[in-house]
Amino acid sequence: MSRFNRWITGRATGVVFTGGGARVATQIGVLKRFIAEGVAVDMVGGVGTGLVIACLFAMYQDIEAVESAARDIFKVCPCNLLFLLYSLLLLVVIVYSCTVSDST
């Protein structure tokens, strides 16, 4: 069943991840398990580090790419840079949601 059909029939699957740096591995593991079981993830969201994982999954749609990018981000970013990254991602989400709601 395509994403559009799942959305229209109310059968779309959404995943929201919480914040907390230690949970990143768990969040990636959940996505891996969903993919292994054939569960199609149609929507993602999150707070804090969960937002980073959700954005990476929305961009790449490939769990290996998400895992690699997350490893690179969290390995080299000090806390103040992560705060800047969260702020930037939040701004992108707000601008995108305003654009989508204005066009409908």
Backbone atoms as SQL, in Angstrom:
CREATE TABLE atoms (id INTEGER PRIMARY KEY, chain TEXT, resi INTEGER, resn TEXT, atom TEXT, x REAL, y REAL, z REAL);
INSERT INTO atoms VALUES
  (1, 'A', 1, 'MET', 'N', 0.853, -1.171, 0.000),
  (2, 'A', 1, 'MET', 'CA', 0.000, 0.000, 0.000),
  (3, 'A', 1, 'MET', 'C', 0.903, 1.239, 0.000),
  (4, 'A', 2, 'SER', 'N', 0.593, 2.195, -0.838),
  (5, 'A', 2, 'SER', 'CA', 1.432, 3.383, -0.935),
  (6, 'A', 2, 'SER', 'C', 1.178, 4.327, 0.244),
  (7, 'A', 3, 'ARG', 'N', 2.112, 5.216, 0.454),
  (8, 'A', 3, 'ARG', 'CA', 2.001, 6.199, 1.544),
  (9, 'A', 3, 'ARG', 'C', 0.735, 7.031, 1.397),
  (10, 'A', 4, 'PHE', 'N', 0.415, 7.440, 0.182),
  (11, 'A', 4, 'PHE', 'CA', -0.785, 8.240, -0.056),
  (12, 'A', 4, 'PHE', 'C', -2.044, 7.463, 0.345),
  (13, 'A', 5, 'ASN', 'N', -2.123, 6.199, -0.051),
  (14, 'A', 5, 'ASN', 'CA', -3.291, 5.384, 0.311),
  (15, 'A', 5, 'ASN', 'C', -3.408, 5.209, 1.820),
  (16, 'A', 6, 'ARG', 'N', -2.280, 4.989, 2.489),
  (17, 'A', 6, 'ARG', 'CA', -2.312, 4.837, 3.954),
  (18, 'A', 6, 'ARG', 'C', -2.784, 6.139, 4.597),
  (19, 'A', 7, 'TRP', 'N', -2.327, 7.258, 4.063),
  (20, 'A', 7, 'TRP', 'CA', -2.709, 8.559, 4.619),
  (21, 'A', 7, 'TRP', 'C', -4.214, 8.795, 4.447),
  (22, 'A', 8, 'ILE', 'N', -4.729, 8.563, 3.257),
  (23, 'A', 8, 'ILE', 'CA', -6.143, 8.799, 2.956),
  (24, 'A', 8, 'ILE', 'C', -7.044, 7.880, 3.780),
  (25, 'A', 9, 'THR', 'N', -6.641, 6.625, 3.962),
  (26, 'A', 9, 'THR', 'CA', -7.479, 5.670, 4.691),
  (27, 'A', 9, 'THR', 'C', -7.274, 5.732, 6.202),
  (28, 'A', 10, 'GLY', 'N', -6.386, 6.622, 6.667),
  (29, 'A', 10, 'GLY', 'CA', -6.161, 6.753, 8.107),
  (30, 'A', 10, 'GLY', 'C', -5.300, 5.657, 8.697),
  (31, 'A', 11, 'ARG', 'N', -4.492, 5.011, 7.871),
  (32, 'A', 11, 'ARG', 'CA', -3.629, 3.914, 8.338),
  (33, 'A', 11, 'ARG', 'C', -2.141, 4.266, 8.293),
  (34, 'A', 12, 'ALA', 'N', -1.839, 5.553, 8.212),
  (35, 'A', 12, 'ALA', 'CA', -0.439, 5.990, 8.183),
  (36, 'A', 12, 'ALA', 'C', 0.197, 5.763, 9.557),
  (37, 'A', 13, 'THR', 'N', 1.475, 5.466, 9.560),
  (38, 'A', 13, 'THR', 'CA', 2.207, 5.207, 10.792),
  (39, 'A', 13, 'THR', 'C', 3.139, 6.367, 11.081),
  (40, 'A', 14, 'GLY', 'N', 3.049, 6.894, 12.301),
  (41, 'A', 14, 'GLY', 'CA', 3.925, 7.973, 12.727),
  (42, 'A', 14, 'GLY', 'C', 4.745, 7.561, 13.928),
  (43, 'A', 15, 'VAL', 'N', 5.961, 8.065, 14.003),
  (44, 'A', 15, 'VAL', 'CA', 6.865, 7.779, 15.123),
  (45, 'A', 15, 'VAL', 'C', 7.394, 9.117, 15.641),
  (46, 'A', 16, 'VAL', 'N', 7.350, 9.301, 16.965),
  (47, 'A', 16, 'VAL', 'CA', 7.877, 10.510, 17.590),
  (48, 'A', 16, 'VAL', 'C', 8.924, 10.087, 18.618),
  (49, 'A', 17, 'PHE', 'N', 10.108, 10.687, 18.526),
  (50, 'A', 17, 'PHE', 'CA', 11.210, 10.351, 19.420),
  (51, 'A', 17, 'PHE', 'C', 11.417, 11.437, 20.463),
  (52, 'A', 18, 'THR', 'N', 11.776, 11.025, 21.672),
  (53, 'A', 18, 'THR', 'CA', 12.025, 11.972, 22.757),
  (54, 'A', 18, 'THR', 'C', 13.475, 12.436, 22.726),
  (55, 'A', 19, 'GLY', 'N', 13.770, 13.407, 23.556),
  (56, 'A', 19, 'GLY', 'CA', 15.124, 13.930, 23.655),
  (57, 'A', 19, 'GLY', 'C', 15.976, 13.097, 24.591),
  (58, 'A', 20, 'GLY', 'N', 17.234, 13.441, 24.664),
  (59, 'A', 20, 'GLY', 'CA', 18.176, 12.736, 25.539),
  (60, 'A', 20, 'GLY', 'C', 19.216, 12.021, 24.714),
  (61, 'A', 21, 'GLY', 'N', 20.456, 12.453, 24.845),
  (62, 'A', 21, 'GLY', 'CA', 21.534, 11.921, 24.017),
  (63, 'A', 21, 'GLY', 'C', 21.714, 10.422, 24.076),
  (64, 'A', 22, 'ALA', 'N', 21.474, 9.819, 25.228),
  (65, 'A', 22, 'ALA', 'CA', 21.678, 8.378, 25.379),
  (66, 'A', 22, 'ALA', 'C', 20.629, 7.575, 24.618),
  (67, 'A', 23, 'ARG', 'N', 19.525, 8.197, 24.256),
  (68, 'A', 23, 'ARG', 'CA', 18.441, 7.485, 23.571),
  (69, 'A', 23, 'ARG', 'C', 18.660, 7.364, 22.068),
  (70, 'A', 24, 'VAL', 'N', 19.655, 8.027, 21.529),
  (71, 'A', 24, 'VAL', 'CA', 19.872, 8.024, 20.081),
  (72, 'A', 24, 'VAL', 'C', 20.018, 6.612, 19.553),
  (73, 'A', 25, 'ALA', 'N', 20.813, 5.790, 20.200),
  (74, 'A', 25, 'ALA', 'CA', 21.016, 4.409, 19.749),
  (75, 'A', 25, 'ALA', 'C', 19.712, 3.633, 19.780),
  (76, 'A', 26, 'THR', 'N', 18.902, 3.870, 20.795),
  (77, 'A', 26, 'THR', 'CA', 17.617, 3.188, 20.911),
  (78, 'A', 26, 'THR', 'C', 16.682, 3.621, 19.791),
  (79, 'A', 27, 'GLN', 'N', 16.666, 4.910, 19.485),
  (80, 'A', 27, 'GLN', 'CA', 15.788, 5.421, 18.439),
  (81, 'A', 27, 'GLN', 'C', 16.163, 4.833, 17.083),
  (82, 'A', 28, 'ILE', 'N', 17.446, 4.748, 16.802),
  (83, 'A', 28, 'ILE', 'CA', 17.899, 4.140, 15.547),
  (84, 'A', 28, 'ILE', 'C', 17.542, 2.662, 15.534),
  (85, 'A', 29, 'GLY', 'N', 17.664, 2.000, 16.676),
  (86, 'A', 29, 'GLY', 'CA', 17.289, 0.589, 16.784),
  (87, 'A', 29, 'GLY', 'C', 15.808, 0.360, 16.530),
  (88, 'A', 30, 'VAL', 'N', 14.965, 1.258, 17.009),
  (89, 'A', 30, 'VAL', 'CA', 13.519, 1.158, 16.765),
  (90, 'A', 30, 'VAL', 'C', 13.231, 1.280, 15.268),
  (91, 'A', 31, 'LEU', 'N', 13.856, 2.249, 14.621),
  (92, 'A', 31, 'LEU', 'CA', 13.664, 2.404, 13.178),
  (93, 'A', 31, 'LEU', 'C', 14.153, 1.169, 12.422),
  (94, 'A', 32, 'LYS', 'N', 15.287, 0.618, 12.830),
  (95, 'A', 32, 'LYS', 'CA', 15.806, -0.596, 12.191),
  (96, 'A', 32, 'LYS', 'C', 14.814, -1.745, 12.319),
  (97, 'A', 33, 'ARG', 'N', 14.240, -1.898, 13.512),
  (98, 'A', 33, 'ARG', 'CA', 13.288, -2.981, 13.747),
  (99, 'A', 33, 'ARG', 'C', 12.020, -2.796, 12.915),
  (100, 'A', 34, 'PHE', 'N', 11.523, -1.568, 12.848),
  (101, 'A', 34, 'PHE', 'CA', 10.345, -1.296, 12.023),
  (102, 'A', 34, 'PHE', 'C', 10.609, -1.683, 10.567),
  (103, 'A', 35, 'ILE', 'N', 11.759, -1.285, 10.053),
  (104, 'A', 35, 'ILE', 'CA', 12.103, -1.600, 8.667),
  (105, 'A', 35, 'ILE', 'C', 12.240, -3.102, 8.475),
  (106, 'A', 36, 'ALA', 'N', 12.893, -3.780, 9.430),
  (107, 'A', 36, 'ALA', 'CA', 13.061, -5.235, 9.341),
  (108, 'A', 36, 'ALA', 'C', 11.723, -5.969, 9.354),
  (109, 'A', 37, 'GLU', 'N', 10.754, -5.430, 10.089),
  (110, 'A', 37, 'GLU', 'CA', 9.432, -6.061, 10.179),
  (111, 'A', 37, 'GLU', 'C', 8.496, -5.622, 9.052),
  (112, 'A', 38, 'GLY', 'N', 8.967, -4.720, 8.197),
  (113, 'A', 38, 'GLY', 'CA', 8.148, -4.275, 7.080),
  (114, 'A', 38, 'GLY', 'C', 7.131, -3.195, 7.424),
  (115, 'A', 39, 'VAL', 'N', 7.323, -2.531, 8.555),
  (116, 'A', 39, 'VAL', 'CA', 6.427, -1.438, 8.949),
  (117, 'A', 39, 'VAL', 'C', 6.867, -0.174, 8.225),
  (118, 'A', 40, 'ALA', 'N', 5.968, 0.399, 7.451),
  (119, 'A', 40, 'ALA', 'CA', 6.284, 1.628, 6.721),
  (120, 'A', 40, 'ALA', 'C', 6.078, 2.822, 7.651),
  (121, 'A', 41, 'VAL', 'N', 7.115, 3.605, 7.840),
  (122, 'A', 41, 'VAL', 'CA', 7.032, 4.801, 8.678),
  (123, 'A', 41, 'VAL', 'C', 6.720, 5.983, 7.768),
  (124, 'A', 42, 'ASP', 'N', 5.523, 6.551, 7.937),
  (125, 'A', 42, 'ASP', 'CA', 5.061, 7.613, 7.057),
  (126, 'A', 42, 'ASP', 'C', 5.357, 9.008, 7.594),
  (127, 'A', 43, 'MET', 'N', 5.392, 9.147, 8.918),
  (128, 'A', 43, 'MET', 'CA', 5.625, 10.456, 9.538),
  (129, 'A', 43, 'MET', 'C', 6.594, 10.275, 10.697),
  (130, 'A', 44, 'VAL', 'N', 7.488, 11.237, 10.889),
  (131, 'A', 44, 'VAL', 'CA', 8.408, 11.210, 12.018),
  (132, 'A', 44, 'VAL', 'C', 8.425, 12.570, 12.688),
  (133, 'A', 45, 'GLY', 'N', 8.705, 12.571, 13.970),
  (134, 'A', 45, 'GLY', 'CA', 8.818, 13.806, 14.728),
  (135, 'A', 45, 'GLY', 'C', 9.691, 13.561, 15.936),
  (136, 'A', 46, 'GLY', 'N', 10.035, 14.609, 16.635),
  (137, 'A', 46, 'GLY', 'CA', 10.868, 14.423, 17.810),
  (138, 'A', 46, 'GLY', 'C', 11.189, 15.711, 18.522),
  (139, 'A', 47, 'VAL', 'N', 11.828, 15.547, 19.664),
  (140, 'A', 47, 'VAL', 'CA', 12.263, 16.654, 20.516),
  (141, 'A', 47, 'VAL', 'C', 13.736, 16.417, 20.835),
  (142, 'A', 48, 'GLY', 'N', 14.540, 17.467, 20.792),
  (143, 'A', 48, 'GLY', 'CA', 15.950, 17.339, 21.149),
  (144, 'A', 48, 'GLY', 'C', 16.684, 16.432, 20.183),
  (145, 'A', 49, 'THR', 'N', 17.380, 15.445, 20.726),
  (146, 'A', 49, 'THR', 'CA', 18.106, 14.513, 19.862),
  (147, 'A', 49, 'THR', 'C', 17.151, 13.675, 19.029),
  (148, 'A', 50, 'GLY', 'N', 15.946, 13.471, 19.526),
  (149, 'A', 50, 'GLY', 'CA', 14.937, 12.764, 18.739),
  (150, 'A', 50, 'GLY', 'C', 14.564, 13.526, 17.484),
  (151, 'A', 51, 'LEU', 'N', 14.596, 14.857, 17.566),
  (152, 'A', 51, 'LEU', 'CA', 14.333, 15.697, 16.397),
  (153, 'A', 51, 'LEU', 'C', 15.415, 15.497, 15.343),
  (154, 'A', 52, 'VAL', 'N', 16.657, 15.380, 15.784),
  (155, 'A', 52, 'VAL', 'CA', 17.759, 15.161, 14.846),
  (156, 'A', 52, 'VAL', 'C', 17.569, 13.834, 14.120),
  (157, 'A', 53, 'ILE', 'N', 17.259, 12.769, 14.848),
  (158, 'A', 53, 'ILE', 'CA', 17.060, 11.453, 14.239),
  (159, 'A', 53, 'ILE', 'C', 15.861, 11.485, 13.297),
  (160, 'A', 54, 'ALA', 'N', 14.768, 12.139, 13.719),
  (161, 'A', 54, 'ALA', 'CA', 13.578, 12.235, 12.871),
  (162, 'A', 54, 'ALA', 'C', 13.888, 12.986, 11.579),
  (163, 'A', 55, 'CYS', 'N', 14.625, 14.094, 11.678),
  (164, 'A', 55, 'CYS', 'CA', 14.990, 14.865, 10.483),
  (165, 'A', 55, 'CYS', 'C', 15.889, 14.059, 9.557),
  (166, 'A', 56, 'LEU', 'N', 16.847, 13.352, 10.128),
  (167, 'A', 56, 'LEU', 'CA', 17.737, 12.538, 9.303),
  (168, 'A', 56, 'LEU', 'C', 16.963, 11.441, 8.580),
  (169, 'A', 57, 'PHE', 'N', 16.022, 10.808, 9.281),
  (170, 'A', 57, 'PHE', 'CA', 15.234, 9.751, 8.643),
  (171, 'A', 57, 'PHE', 'C', 14.328, 10.332, 7.564),
  (172, 'A', 58, 'ALA', 'N', 13.753, 11.505, 7.823),
  (173, 'A', 58, 'ALA', 'CA', 12.906, 12.141, 6.820),
  (174, 'A', 58, 'ALA', 'C', 13.714, 12.525, 5.577),
  (175, 'A', 59, 'MET', 'N', 14.964, 12.934, 5.774),
  (176, 'A', 59, 'MET', 'CA', 15.793, 13.334, 4.640),
  (177, 'A', 59, 'MET', 'C', 16.294, 12.138, 3.849),
  (178, 'A', 60, 'TYR', 'N', 16.804, 11.113, 4.547),
  (179, 'A', 60, 'TYR', 'CA', 17.489, 10.014, 3.863),
  (180, 'A', 60, 'TYR', 'C', 16.590, 8.814, 3.565),
  (181, 'A', 61, 'GLN', 'N', 15.634, 8.502, 4.424),
  (182, 'A', 61, 'GLN', 'CA', 14.778, 7.314, 4.286),
  (183, 'A', 61, 'GLN', 'C', 15.597, 6.021, 4.199),
  (184, 'A', 62, 'ASP', 'N', 16.818, 6.063, 4.703),
  (185, 'A', 62, 'ASP', 'CA', 17.701, 4.902, 4.696),
  (186, 'A', 62, 'ASP', 'C', 18.375, 4.826, 6.058),
  (187, 'A', 63, 'ILE', 'N', 18.170, 3.737, 6.760),
  (188, 'A', 63, 'ILE', 'CA', 18.621, 3.653, 8.148),
  (189, 'A', 63, 'ILE', 'C', 20.145, 3.660, 8.267),
  (190, 'A', 64, 'GLU', 'N', 20.846, 3.097, 7.294),
  (191, 'A', 64, 'GLU', 'CA', 22.311, 3.125, 7.357),
  (192, 'A', 64, 'GLU', 'C', 22.833, 4.550, 7.217),
  (193, 'A', 65, 'ALA', 'N', 22.208, 5.325, 6.332),
  (194, 'A', 65, 'ALA', 'CA', 22.604, 6.731, 6.168),
  (195, 'A', 65, 'ALA', 'C', 22.288, 7.530, 7.430),
  (196, 'A', 66, 'VAL', 'N', 21.154, 7.238, 8.056),
  (197, 'A', 66, 'VAL', 'CA', 20.785, 7.907, 9.310),
  (198, 'A', 66, 'VAL', 'C', 21.802, 7.589, 10.392),
  (199, 'A', 67, 'GLU', 'N', 22.147, 6.316, 10.508),
  (200, 'A', 67, 'GLU', 'CA', 23.103, 5.892, 11.537),
  (201, 'A', 67, 'GLU', 'C', 24.472, 6.534, 11.324),
  (202, 'A', 68, 'SER', 'N', 24.920, 6.568, 10.091),
  (203, 'A', 68, 'SER', 'CA', 26.219, 7.165, 9.783),
  (204, 'A', 68, 'SER', 'C', 26.215, 8.674, 10.063),
  (205, 'A', 69, 'ALA', 'N', 25.164, 9.370, 9.623),
  (206, 'A', 69, 'ALA', 'CA', 25.078, 10.808, 9.850),
  (207, 'A', 69, 'ALA', 'C', 24.968, 11.130, 11.331),
  (208, 'A', 70, 'ALA', 'N', 24.179, 10.354, 12.068),
  (209, 'A', 70, 'ALA', 'CA', 24.026, 10.580, 13.507),
  (210, 'A', 70, 'ALA', 'C', 25.359, 10.366, 14.218),
  (211, 'A', 71, 'ARG', 'N', 26.081, 9.338, 13.819),
  (212, 'A', 71, 'ARG', 'CA', 27.392, 9.080, 14.428),
  (213, 'A', 71, 'ARG', 'C', 28.321, 10.266, 14.191),
  (214, 'A', 72, 'ASP', 'N', 28.316, 10.793, 12.972),
  (215, 'A', 72, 'ASP', 'CA', 29.170, 11.938, 12.659),
  (216, 'A', 72, 'ASP', 'C', 28.751, 13.184, 13.435),
  (217, 'A', 73, 'ILE', 'N', 27.434, 13.439, 13.512),
  (218, 'A', 73, 'ILE', 'CA', 26.945, 14.638, 14.204),
  (219, 'A', 73, 'ILE', 'C', 27.272, 14.583, 15.690),
  (220, 'A', 74, 'PHE', 'N', 26.936, 13.488, 16.345),
  (221, 'A', 74, 'PHE', 'CA', 27.071, 13.436, 17.796),
  (222, 'A', 74, 'PHE', 'C', 28.504, 13.179, 18.255),
  (223, 'A', 75, 'LYS', 'N', 29.360, 12.752, 17.333),
  (224, 'A', 75, 'LYS', 'CA', 30.759, 12.537, 17.700),
  (225, 'A', 75, 'LYS', 'C', 31.520, 13.858, 17.772),
  (226, 'A', 76, 'VAL', 'N', 31.223, 14.773, 16.870),
  (227, 'A', 76, 'VAL', 'CA', 32.035, 15.982, 16.753),
  (228, 'A', 76, 'VAL', 'C', 31.398, 17.247, 17.316),
  (229, 'A', 77, 'CYS', 'N', 30.101, 17.219, 17.620),
  (230, 'A', 77, 'CYS', 'CA', 29.429, 18.452, 18.051),
  (231, 'A', 77, 'CYS', 'C', 29.482, 18.646, 19.559),
  (232, 'A', 78, 'PRO', 'N', 30.089, 19.730, 20.013),
  (233, 'A', 78, 'PRO', 'CA', 29.961, 20.061, 21.425),
  (234, 'A', 78, 'PRO', 'C', 28.541, 20.542, 21.716),
  (235, 'A', 79, 'CYS', 'N', 28.182, 20.635, 22.976),
  (236, 'A', 79, 'CYS', 'CA', 26.811, 20.945, 23.383),
  (237, 'A', 79, 'CYS', 'C', 26.277, 22.245, 22.790),
  (238, 'A', 80, 'ASN', 'N', 27.095, 23.304, 22.747),
  (239, 'A', 80, 'ASN', 'CA', 26.587, 24.568, 22.215),
  (240, 'A', 80, 'ASN', 'C', 26.301, 24.478, 20.718),
  (241, 'A', 81, 'LEU', 'N', 27.049, 23.665, 19.986),
  (242, 'A', 81, 'LEU', 'CA', 26.756, 23.470, 18.572),
  (243, 'A', 81, 'LEU', 'C', 25.490, 22.652, 18.378),
  (244, 'A', 82, 'LEU', 'N', 25.244, 21.680, 19.267),
  (245, 'A', 82, 'LEU', 'CA', 24.006, 20.914, 19.180),
  (246, 'A', 82, 'LEU', 'C', 22.804, 21.812, 19.417),
  (247, 'A', 83, 'PHE', 'N', 22.910, 22.738, 20.364),
  (248, 'A', 83, 'PHE', 'CA', 21.821, 23.675, 20.606),
  (249, 'A', 83, 'PHE', 'C', 21.547, 24.502, 19.353),
  (250, 'A', 84, 'LEU', 'N', 22.604, 24.944, 18.683),
  (251, 'A', 84, 'LEU', 'CA', 22.455, 25.694, 17.443),
  (252, 'A', 84, 'LEU', 'C', 21.806, 24.832, 16.362),
  (253, 'A', 85, 'LEU', 'N', 22.210, 23.570, 16.279),
  (254, 'A', 85, 'LEU', 'CA', 21.623, 22.646, 15.310),
  (255, 'A', 85, 'LEU', 'C', 20.134, 22.433, 15.587),
  (256, 'A', 86, 'TYR', 'N', 19.766, 22.233, 16.852),
  (257, 'A', 86, 'TYR', 'CA', 18.349, 22.069, 17.217),
  (258, 'A', 86, 'TYR', 'C', 17.551, 23.305, 16.811),
  (259, 'A', 87, 'SER', 'N', 18.097, 24.478, 17.084),
  (260, 'A', 87, 'SER', 'CA', 17.402, 25.720, 16.756),
  (261, 'A', 87, 'SER', 'C', 17.200, 25.851, 15.252),
  (262, 'A', 88, 'LEU', 'N', 18.215, 25.508, 14.481),
  (263, 'A', 88, 'LEU', 'CA', 18.121, 25.575, 13.034),
  (264, 'A', 88, 'LEU', 'C', 17.090, 24.587, 12.508),
  (265, 'A', 89, 'LEU', 'N', 17.095, 23.362, 13.013),
  (266, 'A', 89, 'LEU', 'CA', 16.119, 22.364, 12.584),
  (267, 'A', 89, 'LEU', 'C', 14.704, 22.788, 12.935),
  (268, 'A', 90, 'LEU', 'N', 14.522, 23.360, 14.115),
  (269, 'A', 90, 'LEU', 'CA', 13.204, 23.841, 14.516),
  (270, 'A', 90, 'LEU', 'C', 12.731, 24.952, 13.586),
  (271, 'A', 91, 'LEU', 'N', 13.611, 25.858, 13.217),
  (272, 'A', 91, 'LEU', 'CA', 13.265, 26.931, 12.294),
  (273, 'A', 91, 'LEU', 'C', 12.854, 26.366, 10.939),
  (274, 'A', 92, 'VAL', 'N', 13.582, 25.384, 10.443),
  (275, 'A', 92, 'VAL', 'CA', 13.243, 24.755, 9.160),
  (276, 'A', 92, 'VAL', 'C', 11.866, 24.119, 9.226),
  (277, 'A', 93, 'VAL', 'N', 11.570, 23.415, 10.320),
  (278, 'A', 93, 'VAL', 'CA', 10.267, 22.769, 10.474),
  (279, 'A', 93, 'VAL', 'C', 9.151, 23.808, 10.519),
  (280, 'A', 94, 'ILE', 'N', 9.357, 24.903, 11.244),
  (281, 'A', 94, 'ILE', 'CA', 8.334, 25.947, 11.344),
  (282, 'A', 94, 'ILE', 'C', 8.086, 26.591, 9.978),
  (283, 'A', 95, 'VAL', 'N', 9.148, 26.930, 9.284),
  (284, 'A', 95, 'VAL', 'CA', 9.003, 27.554, 7.957),
  (285, 'A', 95, 'VAL', 'C', 8.307, 26.596, 7.006),
  (286, 'A', 96, 'TYR', 'N', 8.692, 25.335, 7.022),
  (287, 'A', 96, 'TYR', 'CA', 8.077, 24.343, 6.135),
  (288, 'A', 96, 'TYR', 'C', 6.599, 24.181, 6.452),
  (289, 'A', 97, 'SER', 'N', 6.254, 24.080, 7.733),
  (290, 'A', 97, 'SER', 'CA', 4.850, 23.884, 8.088),
  (291, 'A', 97, 'SER', 'C', 4.007, 25.104, 7.730),
  (292, 'A', 98, 'CYS', 'N', 4.569, 26.300, 7.848),
  (293, 'A', 98, 'CYS', 'CA', 3.845, 27.515, 7.440),
  (294, 'A', 98, 'CYS', 'C', 3.641, 27.518, 5.928),
  (295, 'A', 99, 'THR', 'N', 4.639, 27.093, 5.178),
  (296, 'A', 99, 'THR', 'CA', 4.545, 27.046, 3.716),
  (297, 'A', 99, 'THR', 'C', 3.477, 26.055, 3.286),
  (298, 'A', 100, 'VAL', 'N', 3.450, 24.883, 3.923),
  (299, 'A', 100, 'VAL', 'CA', 2.463, 23.857, 3.581),
  (300, 'A', 100, 'VAL', 'C', 1.061, 24.331, 3.935),
  (301, 'A', 101, 'SER', 'N', 0.883, 24.918, 5.112),
  (302, 'A', 101, 'SER', 'CA', -0.456, 25.349, 5.514),
  (303, 'A', 101, 'SER', 'C', -0.943, 26.531, 4.683),
  (304, 'A', 102, 'ASP', 'N', -0.038, 27.369, 4.208),
  (305, 'A', 102, 'ASP', 'CA', -0.441, 28.508, 3.377),
  (306, 'A', 102, 'ASP', 'C', -0.859, 28.075, 1.974),
  (307, 'A', 103, 'SER', 'N', -0.279, 26.980, 1.491),
  (308, 'A', 103, 'SER', 'CA', -0.565, 26.546, 0.119),
  (309, 'A', 103, 'SER', 'C', -1.848, 25.731, 0.033),
  (310, 'A', 104, 'THR', 'N', -2.420, 25.329, 1.158),
  (311, 'A', 104, 'THR', 'CA', -3.642, 24.523, 1.101),
  (312, 'A', 104, 'THR', 'C', -4.884, 25.352, 1.287);
